[in-house]
Amino acid sequence: MVAATAVLGAAADGLGWVALASGLLAAALVLFILVSVPVLRQWQTPTRGVSVLLAVALASISVVAVELSAADKVSWLLTAAEVCCGLALVAYLFVLRRFDFRELQRGRVDQWVAGGALAIATLAGGEICLRLRASGHPFNVPLAAVVTVLWVAPPPGSLFSWSAR
């Protein structure tokens, strides 16, 4: 729900409908809060791929925020996008550390979710890089290196899951 709302927000921003995009960003934030509470309450270790959806949600919120920061020239939205993207990467690593890689052999949706999390984090980071480069911000260079690593990184265990088939 969060990612879908954020995608609609990014699309609305792309069409120049800034007010609608802003409303969808706010809705995505509310949905994130509503969804994350029960997910965190029912947290189990080892985790499964569905746990990565928290990272997907944060990264998708980051994409809308960075797009709106460019449309409205609102610098605090860029900062919010950076924070959300950073939290998404931390959440991804947190889940990955507790992930049961046997789930990849069972053929559930874990591969898709892990790959999607990397993809949306890469998109968010890339968009942030573009905005930082346009403003001449020096943090653009190290962030570009991180984004490049995300871009080329296969989802964890994906090579193993293909060979197990």
Residue pairs with C-beta under 8 A, 6 or more apart in sequence:
1 31
1 35
2 28
2 31
2 32
2 35
2 56
2 57
2 60
2 61
3 53
3 56
3 57
3 60
3 120
5 24
5 27
5 28
5 31
6 24
6 25
6 28
6 57
6 60
6 61
6 63
6 64
7 60
8 24
9 20
9 21
9 22
9 23
9 24
9 25
9 27
9 28
9 64
9 67
9 68
10 21
10 63
10 64
10 67
12 18
12 20
12 21
12 24
13 21
13 64
13 67
13 68
13 71
14 67
16 71
18 68
18 71
18 72
21 64
21 67
21 68
21 71
22 68
24 64
25 61
25 64
25 65
25 68
28 57
28 60
28 61
28 64
29 61
31 57
32 57
32 58
32 61
35 57
36 54
36 57
39 51
39 53
39 54
43 51
45 98
46 98
46 99
46 100
47 95
47 98
47 99
47 100
48 99
48 100
48 103
48 108
48 110
49 99
49 103
49 108
49 109
49 110
49 111
49 112
49 113
49 114
50 109
50 110
50 113
51 95
51 98
51 99
52 91
52 92
52 95
52 96
52 113
52 114
52 116
52 117
53 113
53 117
54 91
54 95
55 88
55 89
55 91
55 92
55 95
55 117
55 121
56 88
56 113
56 116
56 117
56 120
57 88
58 84
58 85
58 87
58 88
58 91
59 84
59 85
59 88
59 117
59 120
59 121
59 123
59 124
60 120
60 124
61 84
62 80
62 81
62 82
62 84
62 85
62 88
62 124
62 127
62 128
63 81
63 120
63 123
63 124
63 127
65 77
65 78
65 80
65 81
65 84
66 77
66 78
66 81
66 124
66 127
66 128
66 131
67 127
68 74
68 77
69 75
69 76
69 77
69 78
69 80
69 81
69 131
70 131
78 128
78 131
78 132
81 124
81 127
81 128
82 128
84 124
85 121
85 124
85 125
85 128
88 117
88 120
88 121
88 124
89 121
89 146
92 117
92 118
92 121
96 114
96 156
99 156
101 156
101 157
101 160
103 110
104 110
104 111
104 157
104 158
104 160
104 161
104 164
105 160
105 161
105 164
107 161
107 165
111 155
111 157
111 158
111 161
114 155
114 156
114 157
114 158
115 155
115 158
117 155
118 150
118 153
118 155
121 150
122 147
122 150
122 151
125 143
125 146
125 147
125 150
126 147
126 151
128 143
129 140
129 143
129 144
129 147
132 139
132 140
132 143
133 140
133 144
